[in-house]
Structure formats: structure tokens, C-alpha cells
Amino acid sequence: MSNNPYTWIDRSLSTIHRASWYRSVQTLSTRPGSIITLDGEPLINFASNDYLGLAGDDRLINAAISATKEFGTGATGSRLLTGHRELHRRLERAIASLKQTEDALVFSSGYLANLGAISSVVGPRDLILSDQYNHSSLKNGAILSQATVVEYDHNQTEDLQQKLEGEREKFRRCLVVTDSVFSMDGDLCPLPELLDLAAKFNSMLLIDEAHATGVFGNNGAGCVEHFGCTGKELIQVGTLSKALGSLGGYVAGSKALIDFLRNRAPSWIYTTALTPGDTAAALAAVEILGQEPERRAKLWQNVISLKNLLKSNLVPIADFESPIICFQLKDASTALAAAKRLRKQGILAPAIRPPTVNTSRIRISLMATHELSQIEKLVEGLVAINN
């Protein structure tokens, strides 16, 4: 036995390399956008969650600069001590208005919002039923809660119902947890059916709108609006770091829920508040969302254009319901090779591999700022890989 208790790290890294799971960072040296410079190389960017192209918008930048000049670079403390500002409440009211809920609570990241919400509303005497493809933050929030966690087959309401029938009565409270748009597959949860099952089995429902906020619904409020479920009682979580181009997360729901989370959510109570700059940028993004519906319309036009081009070029990609598109490949090494070939053609579309996902793929994400010529070049690259 080795006398060094850290030698296992090198062995684990070797295993990661052999499995083609190794990851490293690359340096971005330009503003976010449809064309970026990564490690000194100009690329068409199909790897960003900046769906509306707001992360590099001058209005968000200027809002962040103004707030930083007025209030400083950091919040300096938790919201319950010295970190709270009226700017935070303005953002929360704007989110509640967008989502048409009674109130909202802003966290310092979407990950923290999920950890705090889930671990607060259920505990050791309770049950969580979680979609097997849920994001890491949802799964870790479930673990943190110490509730009994049962996964149901991805988007299979029949399996969820069977598990509710078999398990619900054994527990005090029950929480059904799902993404609304699944980040690695781009498909949508069956929200109306989930709401019906939650009501039937006296269960709460938490939905993570991270990839739907700003993208789905007539007003960009997310999949809750998209499915006509606005006003239904449920817990809505989301992020400010994707379509809204800033940083932070939120929970939206009833006044009682939000008041409860202010008093019980550890990832809100015990962490520093969102910075003034990030808060102001997010608030500007929510305002732009209401003022410029054409951004969302352009994004969906790009989705339609990509669908049509893939179909006409016989590229085998399953039908997709969101700006996230997956090109499935047989293993990690094949996915890495495909991403490398695309990059040589000036296209950034990353290889997503285990353990992030069960099957390797190229993940493509569209933005409102993509031009048709850029989408055509992507399809050319995918055709070359497919052949």
C-alpha cells in the first residue's frame, strides 16, 4: 500500500484518459456571439446557451456597468445580512410578472436555486420521483434533501404513475422533479400529464425551466406558458445565465412558497447575494424579452431552417422540439473525432460524452444571432461526418 493518500488521483486521471472522457478548458477571447475566437481560432459558435444573443448586448453590458459604478462589484454578504438591494427585488418582481406567479426569489446561480428549493420542500420522511435524464443540479438537490429518491423512465408518464401507485402512500410528502427542456437531448417534458399525476397523487411538482426561459411561450415565459399551464400551482426554477445572458437563478411560485424559501433554503440564506452588475444585466434582459419578440421569432426561424436543411440533406437526426439538437454517435472517441472534423471546418459543436450523458453525441445549440449561411455550413459539416 502506498504511503501517499493522493496517488489514487493519478490512477483515476489515467482511467479518464483511456475512456476518452478527459476534459479541459479553452480560452474564449471575444464577446459571446455566433462567431467567437476560441484559443485564438475564429469559429462559428454552435455550443452556446445564449439563445437570444443577449450576453454580448450593449444594453446588458451598460446596465451592469451602471449598477457596478453605483453599488460596487460585489454584494458583500447574504441577502439576509448586508447583501440585499432594491435591485434584487426589482428583478424578482420582473420574473414573477413574466412567469405570472405571485412572487419569485433570485439565487446566485440556477444550480443553487435547485439545491435550495428541493432540499427545503422535502426531507427524510418524503419521496422524490425524478426523471432519469434530469440535470445534475436536480439530482444533487434530491440527494441533499435526504428524501427517498426514485427515478422514473425518461418522459414516461406510465412509469411515473406506476411508481406513484406503489410508493406514494408510504411517505409524508412527495415531489415530482423534471427539467422542462432536457439540456442534452433537447426534448420537452409532458408537463400537462405531469401536473395531472401530481394532483391525482397529492404531490408537488418542480420544473426546471433553465433552457426554456426566454425561448418558449408567447412571451418567453417558458414551457409552463408553452403548454398553457400558467397559473397552475407548481414550483418553477430557472436560470438567468442562458437566454437572459447574465448569471443567477430563480424560483417562482406562490407568495407562501417564496416566503418559506427565504427562511429555509440554505443555498440562498448562507451564500453571498447576486452581484449588482449581474442583477442589473438580468433585469435588462427580462425587459428586452418583452420589448423585442422578434428575437425569439428569429431563433425559431433558425430552428425551422435547420430542420429543413437536415431533412433535404438526409442527415439522420431525430426530430427536435427545441434549439438543442443532438447528432448521436456510437462512442466517445467517434464523437471527439467528429467534433474535431467540424472544428477544422470552422464550426464549434462540442462532443458530449459519458458520464455527462449515457450515449455520446454532438450537441448543437442554435441562437437568434445565427445567419442562414452559418446554419448551411453546419449542415455541410454534418453531411461530411455522416458520409
Residue pairs with C-beta under 8 A, 6 or more apart in sequence:
13 22
16 22
19 332
19 354
20 331
20 332
20 333
20 336
20 353
21 332
21 353
21 354
21 355
26 38
26 39
27 38
27 39
28 36
28 37
28 38
29 37
29 38
29 40
30 36
30 37
31 55
31 56
32 45
32 48
32 50
32 53
32 55
32 56
32 245
33 45
33 50
33 53
33 56
33 369
34 44
34 45
34 53
34 367
34 369
34 370
34 371
34 374
35 42
35 43
35 44
35 45
35 374
36 42
36 43
36 45
36 348
37 43
38 348
41 343
42 346
43 343
43 346
43 347
43 348
44 346
44 347
44 348
44 370
44 374
44 377
44 378
45 348
45 367
46 347
46 348
46 349
46 364
46 365
46 366
46 370
46 378
47 348
47 349
47 350
47 363
47 365
48 55
48 365
48 367
49 211
49 241
49 242
49 243
49 365
50 56
50 242
50 243
50 245
50 367
51 211
51 214
51 215
51 242
51 243
51 299
51 323
51 365
51 366
51 367
51 368
52 214
52 215
52 243
52 244
52 245
52 285
52 289
52 295
52 296
52 299
52 367
52 368
53 245
53 295
53 367
53 368
53 369
54 60
54 243
54 244
54 245
54 285
54 288
54 295
55 245
55 246
56 245
57 245
57 285
57 288
59 284
59 288
60 245
60 246
60 281
60 284
60 285
60 288
61 281
63 280
63 281
63 283
63 284
64 246
64 277
64 278
64 280
64 281
65 277
66 280
67 87
67 276
67 277
67 279
67 280
67 281
68 275
68 276
68 277
70 276
71 85
71 87
71 276
72 276
73 275
73 276
73 277
74 272
74 275
75 82
75 83
75 85
75 272
75 273
75 274
75 275
75 276
76 82
76 83
76 272
77 83
77 272
77 273
78 268
78 269
78 270
78 271
78 272
78 273
79 88
79 262
79 268
79 273
80 262
80 269
83 272
83 273
84 273
85 273
85 276
85 279
87 276
87 279
87 280
87 283
88 106
88 273
88 274
88 279
90 283
91 106
91 279
91 282
91 283
91 286
92 103
92 104
92 105
92 106
92 250
93 104
94 283
94 286
94 287
95 104
95 106
95 238
95 250
95 252
95 286
96 102
96 103
96 104
96 252
98 219
98 220
98 221
98 286
98 289
98 290
99 221
99 222
99 224
99 225
99 230
99 236
99 252
100 221
100 225
100 230
100 231
101 236
101 252
101 253
101 254
102 253
102 254
102 255
102 258
103 252
103 253
103 254
103 255
103 257
103 258
103 259
104 250
104 251
104 252
104 253
104 258
105 113
105 250
105 251
105 252
105 258
105 261
105 262
105 265
105 268
106 240
106 248
106 249
106 250
106 274
106 279
106 282
107 113
107 116
107 248
107 249
107 250
107 251
107 265
107 267
107 268
107 271
107 274
108 247
108 248
108 249
108 267
108 271
108 272
108 273
108 274
109 239
109 241
109 247
109 248
109 249
110 137
110 208
110 210
110 237
110 238
110 239
110 240
110 241
110 248
110 249
110 250
111 136
111 137
111 249
112 249
112 267
112 268
112 271
113 237
113 238
113 239
113 249
113 250
113 251
113 267
114 135
114 137
114 138
114 140
114 141
114 208
114 237
114 249
115 137
115 140
115 141
115 144
115 266
115 267
116 141
116 251
116 261
116 265
116 266
116 267
116 268
117 141
117 206
117 235
117 237
117 251
117 261
117 265
118 128
118 138
118 141
118 142
118 144
118 145
118 175
118 177
118 206
119 141
119 144
119 145
119 265
119 266
119 267
120 260
120 261
120 264
120 265
120 266
121 173
121 175
121 204
121 206
121 235
121 257
121 260
122 128
122 145
122 147
122 173
122 174
122 175
122 204
123 145
123 146
123 147
124 146
124 147
125 147
125 171
125 172
125 173
126 145
126 147
126 148
126 171
126 172
126 173
126 174
126 175
127 147
127 148
127 150
127 167
127 168
127 170
127 171
127 173
127 174
127 175
128 142
128 145
128 147
128 148
128 149
128 150
128 174
128 175
128 176
128 177
129 150
129 151
129 152
129 160
129 163
129 164
129 167
129 174
129 175
129 176
129 177
129 203
130 138
130 139
130 142
130 149
130 150
130 151
130 152
130 176
130 177
130 178
131 151
131 152
131 154
131 155
131 177
131 178
131 179
131 182
131 189
132 151
132 152
132 153
132 154
133 154
133 155
133 179
133 182
133 184
133 185
134 177
134 178
134 179
134 182
134 208
135 179
135 183
135 208
135 210
137 208
138 177
138 178
138 179
138 206
138 208
141 177
142 149
142 177
143 149
147 171
147 175
148 167
148 171
150 163
150 167
152 159
152 160
152 163
153 159
154 182
155 187
155 189
155 190
157 190
157 193
157 194
157 197
160 176
160 194
160 197
161 197
164 174
164 197
164 200
164 201
164 203
165 201
168 174
168 201
168 202
168 203
173 203
173 204
174 201
174 202
174 203
174 204
175 203
175 204
175 205
175 206
176 194
176 197
176 198
176 203
176 204
176 205
176 206
177 205
177 206
177 208
178 189
178 194
178 205
178 206
178 207
178 208
179 189
179 207
179 208
179 210
179 211
180 188
180 189
180 191
180 207
180 208
180 209
180 211
180 212
180 216
180 222
180 223
180 224
181 187
181 188
181 189
181 209
181 210
181 211
181 212
181 215
181 216
181 223
181 322
181 324
182 188
182 189
182 211
182 324
183 210
183 211
183 324
184 324
184 326
184 352
184 356
184 357
184 361
184 363
185 324
185 326
186 320
186 321
186 322
186 323
186 324
186 325
186 326
187 320
187 321
187 322
188 223
188 226
188 321
188 322
189 207
189 223
191 207
191 223
191 224
191 227
191 229
192 227
192 228
192 229
194 205
194 207
195 205
195 229
195 232
195 234
197 203
198 204
198 205
198 234
204 234
204 235
205 234
205 235
206 234
206 235
206 236
206 237
207 223
207 224
207 234
207 235
207 236
207 237
208 237
208 238
209 222
209 223
209 224
209 236
209 237
209 238
210 237
210 238
210 239
210 242
211 242
211 322
211 324
212 222
212 223
212 226
212 238
212 322
213 220
213 221
213 222
213 238
213 239
213 242
213 243
213 244
214 220
214 222
214 242
214 243
214 244
214 285
214 289
214 296
215 222
215 243
215 296
215 299
215 322
215 323
216 222
216 223
216 225
216 226
216 322
217 223
217 224
217 225
217 226
218 225
219 225
219 289
219 290
219 293
220 243
220 289
220 290
220 293
220 296
221 230
222 236
222 238
224 230
224 232
224 234
224 236
233 253
233 254
234 253
235 251
235 253
235 257
236 251
236 252
236 253
237 249
237 250
237 251
237 252
238 249
238 250
238 252
239 248
239 249
239 250
240 246
240 247
240 248
240 249
240 250
240 278
240 282
240 285
241 247
241 248
241 249
243 285
243 289
244 282
244 285
244 286
244 289
245 281
245 282
245 285
246 278
246 279
246 281
246 282
246 285
247 274
247 275
247 278
247 281
247 282
248 274
248 278
248 279
248 282
251 257
251 258
251 261
251 265
252 258
261 268
262 268
262 269
263 269
274 282
288 295
289 295
289 296
295 368
296 368
298 368
299 323
299 366
299 367
299 368
302 323
302 366
302 367
302 368
302 370
302 372
302 375
303 320
303 322
303 323
303 366
305 372
305 375
306 325
306 364
306 366
306 375
306 378
306 379
307 319
307 320
309 375
309 376
309 379
310 317
310 379
310 382
313 379
313 382
313 383
315 327
315 379
315 382
315 383
315 386
316 386
317 325
317 326
317 327
317 328
317 382
318 326
318 328
320 326
323 365
323 366
323 367
324 363
324 364
324 365
325 363
325 364
325 365
325 366
326 352
326 361
326 362
326 363
326 364
327 338
327 349
327 361
327 362
327 364
327 382
327 385
328 359
328 360
328 361
329 335
329 338
329 351
329 360
329 361
329 362
330 360
331 360
332 351
332 353
332 354
332 360
334 360
335 351
335 352
335 353
335 360
335 361
335 362
336 351
336 353
338 351
338 362
338 385
339 349
339 350
339 351
339 362
341 381
341 384
341 385
342 348
342 349
342 362
342 378
342 381
342 382
342 385
345 377
345 380
345 381
345 384
346 377
347 377
347 378
347 381
349 362
349 363
349 364
349 378
349 381
350 362
350 363
351 360
351 361
351 362
352 360
352 361
352 362
352 363
353 360
354 360
362 382
362 385
364 378
366 375
